[in-house]
Amino acid sequence: MEITREKVLIALGNVIEPDLNKDIISQNLVEKLDIDGEKIILTVNVVNPALHARRKMQQIINFTLKKAFHANIEIDLTVKGLSEAAKKAKRKVLPEVKNIIAIASGKGGVGKSTVTANLAGGLAKAGYSVGIVDADIYGPSMPTMFDLVGERPGSINMDGVTKMTPVLSYGIPIMSIGFFTNQDDAVIWRGPMASKALTQMFTETHWGELDYLLVDLPPGTGDIHLSLVQSVPLDGAIIVSTPQEVALADARRGVNMFLMDGIKVPIIGLIENMAWFTPEELPDHKYYIFGRDGVKNLADGMEQRFLGQVPLVQSIRESGDIGRPAIMQQNTIVSNAFDEIVKKLINITK
């Protein structure tokens, strides 16, 4: 079959961009298309810039074109993430934020909030502008982890509209339901009330321009998660778990929730927290209290990216209690572990 531009475009009309759920032709995502005999040269944009998303699109396009013509055609394909201007045009909520990333866990108590605080601290340390939404409505931790207990958001007038301003710590703007309640009070809200409060922290807060906005979700797969994906265009999710089987089962459900039809939030990767215990007096010893490589094996089995392991050491707890994330320490086991994870996150999302 003769390869023509029209026939190539017809074939590519069957390729769906997963984040938009529409074909790449109608969405003008084919940036370049040239034909040289039996060779097709094209550049295609995708909404999600993560490496796994670009590779998947590359596989789909190669398969589609070879099926439409023949298996021996040569395809010179470049898949890249949309430009920031294009991403902003597609995002109505928080268009000045480049990456909105949810940090989630299927089970409580696995250190999700600790990971969120340290990822934010690491991104800030690397020179990126980063904010945090503490969306864990029933157990907000960020005021404690950033030494902000008792603080309250400010306000600013933007074009005649009054908006809240986040509370700053280490240069990181933070919004938390903990700023609106007393530390010892139980937050007893039904689903719609909690969802409304969460939405307000996004839409009624002046965040300004950010490279990253990290969202610390409550554990599980409930109303808060569904409300978030319906109201805020997430660029990806990170799943945190400890390596024991009871936590891995919930982590698996967390991954599957984000991949469900109607949600389809890309999984950036999985992080194994409390991977091993290292006593301060024996820094070279590792005790695998909760099992070994459980999250790593889960990521491999689900064909998801593994971002790294964080050990269980006393300084993590101490840092969280005094309001200074452990990643801000110098050349420790913990700071080095988080630094490596942050480097991977930057490379995936840049």
C-alpha positions in Angstrom: 0.0 0.0 0.0 1.3 3.4 -1.0 2.1 5.6 2.1 0.4 9.0 1.8 0.0 11.8 4.3 -3.8 11.4 4.2 -3.6 7.7 4.9 -1.2 8.2 7.8 -3.5 10.8 9.3 -6.5 8.5 9.0 -4.5 5.7 10.8 -3.4 8.1 13.5 -7.0 9.1 14.0 -7.5 5.8 15.8 -4.8 6.6 18.4 -6.2 7.9 21.7 -4.4 10.3 24.0 -5.3 8.7 27.4 -5.4 11.8 29.5 -7.7 13.6 27.1 -9.6 10.4 26.0 -9.6 11.8 22.5 -7.7 10.9 19.3 -4.4 12.7 18.7 -5.5 14.1 15.3 -8.6 15.9 16.6 -6.5 17.3 19.5 -3.8 18.6 17.1 -1.1 16.6 18.9 0.8 15.6 15.7 3.4 18.3 15.6 5.3 17.1 12.5 4.6 14.5 9.8 6.9 13.9 6.8 7.0 10.9 4.4 10.1 9.8 2.6 9.2 6.7 0.5 8.8 3.8 3.0 9.8 6.0 5.9 7.4 8.0 8.2 8.9 10.8 10.2 6.6 12.3 12.9 6.6 14.1 16.2 3.6 13.6 18.6 2.8 15.4 21.8 1.3 13.8 24.9 -0.2 15.5 28.0 1.7 13.4 30.5 5.4 14.0 30.1 6.5 10.9 32.1 8.8 8.5 30.4 6.4 5.5 30.7 3.6 7.5 29.1 5.7 8.5 26.2 7.0 5.0 25.7 3.4 3.6 25.7 2.3 6.2 23.1 5.3 5.2 21.0 4.4 1.6 21.1 0.8 2.3 20.2 1.7 4.5 17.2 4.3 2.0 15.9 1.7 -0.8 16.2 -1.0 1.3 14.5 1.1 2.4 11.6 2.6 -1.1 10.9 -0.9 -2.6 11.0 -2.2 0.1 8.6 0.6 -0.3 6.1 3.1 -3.2 6.6 5.5 -4.4 9.2 8.6 -3.4 7.3 8.0 0.3 7.1 10.5 2.6 8.8 9.1 4.8 11.5 11.2 7.7 12.9 9.0 8.8 15.9 9.5 11.4 18.6 7.0 11.5 21.5 7.3 14.5 23.9 5.3 16.2 26.6 3.2 19.2 25.7 4.9 22.6 26.1 4.1 24.5 29.3 2.0 27.0 27.3 -0.1 24.1 25.8 -0.5 22.5 29.2 -1.8 25.7 30.7 -4.3 26.1 27.9 -5.7 22.7 28.7 -5.8 23.3 32.4 -8.5 25.6 33.8 -7.7 25.0 37.5 -4.3 26.3 38.7 -2.9 27.0 35.2 0.2 28.5 36.8 1.2 25.3 38.4 3.4 23.1 36.2 2.9 19.7 38.0 0.2 18.7 40.4 1.1 15.4 42.0 -0.9 13.4 44.5 0.9 11.4 47.2 -1.3 8.5 48.2 -1.4 5.3 50.2 -3.9 2.5 50.4 -3.2 2.1 54.1 -2.7 4.5 57.0 0.5 4.7 59.0 2.9 3.9 56.2 4.5 7.4 56.3 2.8 9.1 53.4 2.8 12.5 55.0 6.5 12.1 56.0 7.3 11.3 52.4 5.3 14.3 51.1 7.1 16.7 53.4 10.5 15.4 52.4 9.8 15.4 48.7 8.7 19.0 49.0 11.8 19.8 51.0 14.0 18.1 48.5 12.4 19.9 45.5 12.8 23.2 47.3 16.5 22.3 48.1 17.0 21.6 44.4 15.8 25.1 43.5 12.2 24.3 42.4 9.2 26.2 43.6 6.9 23.8 45.4 3.7 24.0 47.5 1.8 21.5 49.6 -2.0 20.9 50.0 -2.5 18.8 53.1 -5.7 17.1 51.9 -5.7 14.5 54.7 -8.8 16.1 56.1 -9.2 13.8 59.1 -5.5 13.7 60.1 -3.6 16.8 58.9 0.1 16.4 59.6 1.8 19.3 57.8 1.4 21.9 60.5 3.4 19.7 62.8 5.9 18.6 60.2 6.7 22.2 59.3 6.4 23.7 62.8 3.3 25.7 61.8 0.9 24.6 64.6 -1.3 27.6 65.5 -0.6 29.5 62.2 -3.4 30.8 60.0 -3.5 31.6 56.3 -3.6 35.2 55.2 -5.7 36.9 52.5 -5.1 38.8 49.3 -7.4 40.7 46.9 -7.0 39.5 43.3 -9.0 41.4 40.8 -11.7 42.2 43.3 -11.8 38.6 44.6 -10.5 37.8 48.1 -8.3 34.7 48.2 -6.4 32.9 50.9 -2.6 33.0 51.0 -0.7 29.8 52.1 1.4 29.7 55.2 5.1 29.6 54.4 7.8 27.4 55.9 11.3 27.0 54.5 10.0 28.9 51.5 7.3 26.3 50.8 3.7 27.5 50.7 1.4 25.2 52.6 -2.4 24.9 53.0 -3.9 22.5 55.5 -7.2 21.9 57.1 -5.1 21.9 60.3 -4.8 25.7 60.0 -8.6 26.0 60.5 -9.1 23.7 63.5 -7.6 23.3 66.9 -4.9 20.7 67.1 -6.8 18.5 69.6 -10.2 18.8 67.9 -11.6 15.9 66.0 -12.7 16.8 62.5 -16.1 15.1 62.0 -17.2 15.9 58.5 -19.4 14.0 56.1 -18.0 13.4 52.6 -19.6 16.4 50.9 -18.3 18.8 53.6 -14.7 17.4 53.4 -14.8 17.5 49.6 -15.9 21.1 49.6 -13.1 22.1 52.0 -10.5 20.4 49.9 -11.8 22.1 46.7 -11.6 25.5 48.4 -7.9 24.9 49.3 -7.2 24.6 45.6 -9.6 27.1 44.0 -9.8 29.8 46.7 -6.1 30.0 47.4 -3.6 32.2 45.6 -0.7 29.8 44.8 1.1 31.8 42.2 3.5 30.1 39.9 4.8 26.8 41.1 6.9 24.0 39.5 5.2 21.5 41.8 2.1 21.3 44.0 2.2 18.1 46.1 -1.2 16.9 47.5 -1.0 14.8 50.6 -4.1 12.6 50.4 -5.8 10.7 53.2 -5.2 6.9 53.2 -7.6 4.7 51.3 -9.8 5.1 48.3 -12.8 7.2 49.2 -14.8 10.4 48.6 -11.8 12.7 49.0 -9.9 10.9 46.2 -12.8 10.9 43.8 -13.5 14.6 44.5 -9.9 15.5 43.9 -9.6 13.9 40.5 -12.9 15.4 39.4 -12.0 18.9 40.4 -8.2 19.1 40.0 -6.3 18.0 36.9 -3.6 15.8 38.5 -0.5 15.2 36.4 0.4 12.0 38.3 0.3 10.1 41.6 2.9 8.6 43.8 2.0 5.6 46.0 3.7 5.1 49.3 3.7 1.8 51.2 5.7 -0.3 53.7 6.9 -3.7 52.4 4.7 -6.0 54.5 1.9 -7.9 52.7 -1.0 -6.3 54.6 0.1 -2.9 53.3 1.0 -4.1 49.8 -2.6 -5.3 49.3 -3.9 -1.8 50.0 -1.1 -0.2 47.9 -2.2 -2.4 44.9 -5.8 -1.1 45.3 -4.4 2.5 45.4 -2.6 2.0 42.1 -5.7 0.4 40.5 -7.9 3.3 41.7 -5.8 5.9 39.8 -5.8 3.7 36.7 -9.6 3.2 36.6 -11.6 4.4 33.6 -12.9 7.8 34.5 -9.9 8.6 36.7 -6.9 7.7 34.6 -4.2 9.5 36.6 -0.7 8.3 35.6 1.3 6.6 38.3 4.6 8.3 38.6 6.0 5.6 40.8 6.0 3.7 44.1 8.1 4.4 47.2 8.9 1.9 49.8 9.0 3.5 53.3 10.4 1.8 56.4 12.3 -0.5 54.0 14.6 -1.6 56.8 15.7 -0.5 60.3 19.1 0.9 60.8 20.2 1.7 64.4 22.2 4.9 64.9 25.1 3.0 66.5 25.2 0.4 63.7 24.8 2.5 60.5 25.9 -0.4 58.2 23.3 -2.9 59.6 19.9 -3.4 58.0 17.1 -5.2 59.8 14.1 -6.0 57.5 11.4 -5.7 60.1 8.5 -5.5 57.7 9.9 -7.8 55.0 12.3 -7.2 52.1 11.7 -5.5 48.8 7.9 -5.8 49.0 7.1 -2.6 47.2 9.8 -3.0 44.7 8.4 -6.4 43.8 4.9 -5.0 43.7 6.0 -2.2 41.3 7.7 -4.8 39.0 4.6 -7.0 39.1 2.3 -4.2 38.1 4.7 -2.8 35.5 5.0 0.5 37.4 8.1 2.5 38.2 9.9 2.0 41.5 11.2 5.3 42.9 13.2 4.1 45.8 13.4 2.9 49.4 13.5 5.0 52.6 14.9 3.3 55.8 13.4 3.4 59.2 15.7 5.5 61.4 15.0 7.6 64.5 16.0 10.9 62.9 13.0 10.8 60.6 10.6 10.8 63.5 12.6 13.4 65.3 12.7 15.7 62.3 9.0 15.4 61.8 8.3 16.2 65.4 10.4 19.3 65.5 9.1 20.6 62.1 12.2 20.3 59.9 12.0 17.6 57.2 14.8 15.0 57.4 15.9 15.7 53.8 17.3 19.0 55.1 20.0 17.1 57.1 23.4 16.9 55.5 24.7 13.6 54.1 22.7 11.3 56.3 21.2 7.9 55.4 17.7 9.5 55.3 18.6 12.6 53.4 20.6 10.7 50.8 17.7 8.3 50.3 15.2 11.1 49.7 17.7 13.0 47.5 17.9 10.0 45.1 14.1 9.8 45.0 13.7 13.5 44.3 16.3 13.3 41.5 14.2 10.5 39.9 11.0 12.6 40.3 12.6 15.6 38.7 13.8 13.6 35.7 10.4 12.0 35.2 8.4 15.2 35.3 10.7 17.7 33.7 
